[in-house]
């Protein structure tokens, strides 16, 4: 018997990635899946030889998992997360953590009350090349950052904002503009009839164009992120460039097959080029394995519930700035950029 028993709520593509990732984690066994559609849940269970449920409560009571992945749609994260935490499980929730900030706050508070770990699967933090970039920022290889600029397919918008926080911490303020026209959006994954548009608490996803400028303090620099659903998704997840007082790096045209893209500018680019490419499914493997390792070692999740909540607040600030036409200050305005050395 392995040390951790895992269960998965959801039966879509992300659920499959999570199950395959758990199977690569030492001392972890997936025993159950739960979905709202009986046929889909049974098909998933038959495919992977795990028990299938349509009731979260029944699954939690009968299986008594140690850790639960919540891989439902964003609008359907609240109940699975709260029920799992109340049952004494650690939870790894897919991004975006919730569809309102109030629900996200409730999730974080519930995890604290239950004394269980709540993690959020921002899996692109686990891309090995991104870890190297973070290490070099901490070492001061770039010197003081001056400008970070990124262009992304809007499906990767939320992930890119999380990478911004991963690299630099929380900004002091944001100024943004959005052009949203649902009629111009290319066909996307079925989303239960819900429109792909931004609201008060969540921007997901911009259709025609979004651009946001983030002002950092201590050190003082600017990061810009722009996205559109009209970018060619298969050929371009994102591109970004970082310019500092001592060095620079550009990463062009990351794709699902190679999330590291094509690096250029400076000596770090040559090091990144020599790394083994990391694919979209592999990013789930790295992310889930890091979460499980943290549980085994009693450490916080690599991306905590607090991180997930901070990303939501950043999203909300972008949406507010676009609506009001004004710069929106963030509560972390006095906090130094994380891991950045001058």
C-alpha positions in Angstrom: 0.0 0.0 0.0 1.3 3.4 -0.9 1.5 6.2 1.7 -0.9 8.7 0.1 -4.4 7.9 -1.3 -5.5 10.3 -4.0 -8.9 11.0 -5.6 -9.9 13.2 -8.5 -13.0 15.3 -8.9 -13.6 16.0 -12.6 -13.4 13.9 -15.7 -12.0 16.2 -18.4 -8.6 16.6 -19.9 -7.1 18.2 -16.8 -8.3 15.3 -14.7 -6.5 12.8 -17.0 -3.3 14.8 -16.7 -3.6 14.8 -12.9 -4.2 11.1 -12.7 -1.2 10.3 -14.9 0.9 12.7 -12.9 -0.1 11.1 -9.6 0.9 7.7 -10.9 4.5 9.0 -11.3 4.6 10.2 -7.7 6.3 7.8 -5.3 4.1 6.6 -2.4 0.9 7.8 -4.0 -2.1 5.8 -5.3 -5.2 7.1 -7.1 -8.2 5.1 -6.1 -11.3 7.1 -7.3 -12.7 9.7 -9.6 -15.9 11.7 -9.2 -17.9 13.4 -12.0 -21.4 14.8 -12.6 -22.0 12.5 -15.6 -22.3 8.8 -14.7 -21.3 7.5 -18.1 -18.2 9.8 -18.2 -17.2 8.9 -14.6 -17.6 5.2 -15.3 -15.6 5.4 -18.5 -12.8 7.2 -16.7 -12.9 4.6 -13.9 -12.8 1.8 -16.4 -9.9 3.4 -18.3 -7.7 3.8 -15.2 -9.0 1.0 -13.0 -10.3 3.3 -10.3 -13.6 3.6 -8.5 -16.2 5.9 -10.1 -18.6 8.1 -8.3 -21.1 10.9 -9.0 -21.5 12.0 -5.4 -18.5 13.8 -3.8 -19.8 13.1 -0.4 -20.1 9.3 -1.1 -16.6 9.3 -2.6 -15.1 11.1 0.4 -16.8 8.9 2.9 -16.1 5.5 1.2 -12.6 6.2 -0.2 -11.2 8.5 2.6 -8.5 10.0 0.4 -5.6 11.9 1.8 -5.4 14.3 -1.2 -8.0 15.4 -3.7 -7.5 17.1 -7.0 -10.4 19.4 -8.0 -10.3 19.6 -11.8 -13.8 20.9 -12.6 -14.6 24.2 -14.3 -13.7 27.4 -12.4 -17.4 28.0 -11.6 -17.6 24.6 -10.0 -14.6 24.6 -7.6 -16.3 25.9 -4.4 -18.2 22.8 -3.2 -15.6 20.2 -4.1 -12.8 22.2 -2.4 -14.8 22.9 0.7 -16.2 19.4 1.0 -12.8 17.8 0.6 -11.2 20.1 3.2 -14.0 19.4 5.6 -13.3 15.7 5.2 -9.7 16.2 6.2 -8.2 16.0 2.7 -5.4 18.1 1.3 -6.6 19.7 -2.0 -4.9 20.6 -5.2 -7.3 22.9 -7.1 -7.0 23.7 -10.8 -6.7 27.4 -11.7 -8.4 29.8 -11.6 -9.0 28.9 -7.9 -12.5 30.4 -7.8 -14.8 32.7 -9.8 -15.2 35.3 -7.1 -12.8 36.6 -4.6 -15.2 36.0 -1.7 -15.3 32.3 -2.6 -11.5 32.2 -2.9 -11.2 33.8 0.6 -13.6 31.2 2.0 -11.5 28.4 0.5 -8.3 29.8 2.1 -10.0 30.2 5.5 -11.4 26.7 5.3 -8.0 25.2 4.7 -6.6 27.1 7.7 -9.4 25.9 9.9 -9.0 22.3 8.7 -5.2 22.6 9.0 -4.9 21.1 5.6 -2.9 22.2 2.5 -4.7 24.0 -0.3 -2.6 24.2 -3.4 -3.4 25.7 -6.9 -2.2 24.1 -10.0 -0.5 26.9 -11.8 1.6 24.3 -13.6 3.8 26.6 -15.7 5.7 27.6 -12.6 7.0 24.0 -12.7 8.5 24.3 -16.2 12.2 23.7 -15.6 13.4 26.7 -17.6 11.1 29.0 -15.6 12.7 27.7 -12.4 16.1 28.5 -13.8 15.0 32.1 -14.7 13.7 32.5 -11.2 17.0 31.3 -9.7 18.9 33.8 -11.8 16.7 36.6 -10.8 17.3 35.7 -7.1 21.1 35.5 -7.8 21.0 38.9 -9.3 22.2 37.8 -12.8 19.9 40.3 -14.5 20.8 43.1 -12.1 17.9 45.5 -11.4 14.9 44.7 -13.7 13.9 47.5 -16.0 11.3 46.0 -18.2 9.5 42.7 -18.6 7.1 42.4 -21.6 5.0 39.4 -22.6 2.5 38.6 -25.4 0.2 35.6 -24.8 -2.7 33.7 -26.2 -5.5 34.7 -24.0 -6.1 31.2 -22.8 -2.7 31.5 -21.1 -3.5 35.0 -19.6 -4.1 33.8 -16.1 -1.0 31.6 -16.2 1.1 34.5 -17.4 -0.1 36.7 -14.5 0.9 34.0 -12.2 4.3 33.7 -13.8 4.7 37.4 -13.3 4.1 36.9 -9.6 6.4 33.9 -9.5 9.3 35.9 -11.1 8.8 39.3 -9.4 6.2 39.1 -6.7 3.2 41.5 -6.4 3.2 44.8 -8.3 2.2 48.2 -6.8 -0.4 49.2 -9.3 -1.9 48.2 -12.7 -3.3 50.1 -15.7 -5.2 48.1 -18.3 -7.4 48.3 -21.4 -9.6 45.5 -22.8 -11.4 45.1 -26.2 -13.9 42.3 -25.8 -16.1 41.1 -28.7 -17.4 37.6 -28.2 -18.4 37.4 -31.9 -14.8 37.5 -32.9 -13.7 34.7 -30.6 -12.5 31.6 -32.3 -14.1 28.2 -31.3 -13.0 27.1 -27.9 -13.4 24.2 -25.5 -17.1 23.8 -24.6 -17.7 25.8 -21.4 -21.1 24.8 -20.2 -22.8 27.6 -22.0 -21.0 30.3 -20.1 -19.6 33.3 -22.0 -15.9 33.8 -22.2 -15.8 37.3 -20.8 -14.5 39.3 -17.9 -16.5 40.2 -14.8 -15.9 42.1 -11.5 -13.6 39.4 -10.0 -12.3 37.4 -12.9 -10.9 38.1 -16.4 -11.2 34.9 -18.4 -10.4 35.2 -21.2 -10.0 38.4 -23.2 -11.3 37.9 -26.7 -9.9 40.6 -29.1 -7.2 42.2 -26.9 -6.1 43.0 -23.4 -3.0 44.9 -22.3 -2.0 45.6 -18.7 1.0 47.6 -17.4 2.2 46.6 -13.9 4.3 49.1 -11.9 6.7 47.6 -9.4 8.5 49.3 -6.6 11.8 48.4 -4.8 13.1 48.0 -7.4 11.2 50.3 -9.6 10.3 48.8 -13.0 7.4 48.1 -15.3 6.0 44.8 -16.6 3.6 44.6 -19.5 1.4 41.7 -20.5 -0.8 41.7 -23.6 -3.0 38.9 -24.9 -5.6 38.0 -27.5 -7.7 35.0 -28.4 -6.9 35.7 -32.1 -3.3 34.7 -31.7 -2.5 31.3 -33.4 -2.8 29.0 -30.4 -1.0 26.0 -31.7 2.0 28.1 -32.7 2.1 30.6 -29.9 1.3 30.2 -26.2 3.5 33.1 -25.2 6.6 35.1 -25.8 8.4 37.3 -23.2 11.5 39.4 -22.7 13.3 40.6 -19.6 15.7 43.5 -19.6 17.8 44.4 -16.6 20.8 46.5 -15.7 23.2 43.6 -16.1 21.5 41.2 -18.5 18.6 40.3 -20.8 16.7 37.3 -22.0 14.0 36.7 -24.6 11.9 33.6 -24.9 9.9 33.4 -28.2 6.9 31.3 -29.2 6.4 28.8 -26.4 4.1 26.0 -27.5 2.3 23.1 -26.0 5.1 20.8 -27.2 7.9 23.1 -26.0 6.9 25.4 -23.1 10.5 26.7 -23.0 10.1 28.4 -26.4 13.2 29.6 -28.2 15.5 31.6 -25.9 17.8 34.4 -27.1 19.8 37.3 -25.8 22.7 36.7 -23.4 24.5 33.7 -21.9 21.4 32.4 -20.0 19.7 31.7 -23.4 22.4 29.2 -24.3 21.9 27.4 -21.1 18.1 27.3 -21.6 18.5 26.1 -25.2 20.4 23.0 -23.9 17.6 22.0 -21.6 15.2 19.1 -22.5 11.9 20.6 -23.8 9.0 20.4 -21.4 5.6 19.8 -22.9 2.1 20.8 -21.6 1.3 17.3 -20.2 4.8 17.2 -18.6 4.2 20.5 -16.8 1.3 18.8 -15.0 3.6 16.0 -14.0 6.2 18.4 -12.5 3.5 20.4 -10.8 1.7 17.5 -9.2 4.9 15.8 -8.1 6.1 19.0 -6.5 2.8 19.3 -4.6 2.9 15.7 -3.4 6.6 16.1 -2.4 5.6 19.1 -0.3 2.9 17.1 1.5 5.4 14.3 2.2 7.9 16.8 3.6 5.4 18.9 5.5 6.2 22.0 3.5 3.7 24.6 2.1 2.4 23.9 -1.4 4.5 25.3 -4.2 1.6 27.4 -5.2 -0.6 28.1 -2.1 -4.2 29.0 -1.7 -2.9 32.5 -0.7 -1.1 32.6 -4.1 -4.3 31.6 -5.9 -6.2 34.3 -4.1 -3.5 36.9 -4.9 -3.7 36.0 -8.6 -7.5 36.5 -8.5 -7.0 40.0 -6.9 -4.6 40.9 -9.6 -7.1 39.8 -12.2 -9.8 41.9 -10.5 -7.5 44.9 -10.5 -6.9 44.5 -14.3 -10.7 44.3 -14.9 -11.3 47.3 -12.6 -8.7 49.4 -14.4 -10.2 48.6 -17.8 -13.7 49.6 -16.6 -12.7 52.8 -14.9 -9.8 53.9 -17.2 -7.6 54.6 -14.1 -4.6 53.0 -12.5 -5.6 50.6 -9.7 -3.3 50.4 -6.6 -2.7 47.0 -5.1 -2.5 46.3 -1.4 1.1 44.9 -1.8 2.3 48.3 -3.0 4.9 48.6 -0.3 6.1 45.0 -0.6 9.5 44.5 -2.4 9.4 42.4 -5.5 10.0 38.8 -4.4 13.4 37.3 -5.2 14.7 40.3 -7.2 18.1 41.6 -6.4 19.6 44.8 -7.6 
